[in-house]
């Protein structure tokens, strides 16, 4: 995903004004507050959902030769009687903190709402926000400006992308491997794939980082096809599924980094889901949770009984 810059490398982005201060230098403008931008974004999104529709009739009764592409248009003129997207949208709330963007505002758990529209239900199960997924997608602004697109299925590990995107995909149902069909041109289809529209505020996307020509603080929209997913994805192959590496349980994996204080200050951070030695004690996580035969021990061992499993406790 070309747009999908990992959140933890978007830290400390600051806009500079053209106005000079008393010393003749540029005056830094602090980033906007999550608590101020979130309701503004929600108002824009709700207005969009109430004034636009997607081609639901084509999906309800597919015409001959239908390409199963999601098309969004304005409710006006010949389309004045169309059903607004708001009637199909489900709202979900996610808490976001300023630290997730490396900001110094000290805002904690600011609610943000994203909207999910199921266009076509998949035939399989649902991934979590921590899983690896096989997807096609198209990302745009509410004004229709396209900023990214992947026309063929590709694998994505959801924790590395926009939080609203990952959470939205976790609402979807994927297809099944039994319904994968090879095409004569070497491509393939997943006949029972899921399809959805996910609309999110900037606080669940790039916030004060720029999204192409959309600029900063931009609500964004994704049309997504979910083909398959890896259940209980283990991104670092340490024996602990990535979803279980969300130690603080806030639905955000990038702030779970048990040995952050011991990592080199000039190296990219390694959150637990990407770290083979979560507590930095020199013994790999896998070794601390397996028996002599290499089998995973569950519940995970806690030698000193302090409630912290050994693989997260450098004292053991």
Secondary structure, DSSP 8 states (H G I E B T S, - for coil): --S---GGGSTT--EEEEEE-TTSSEEEE----HHHHHHHHHHHHHHHHHHEEE-HHHHHS--TT------EEES-GGGTTS--GGGT-EEEEEEE-GGGGT-SS----EEEEEEEEEEE--SS----TTSEEEEEEEEEETT--EEEEEEEEEEEEGGGS-HHHHHHHTTS----GGGEEE-TTS-EEETT-EEEEEEE-GGGTTTTS--GGG-SS--EEEEEEEEEEETT--TT-SSS-GGGG-TT-SS-GGG--TTGGGS-TTS----GGG-SSTT-SSS-HHHHTB-TTS-B-SS---TT-SSS-GGG-TT-
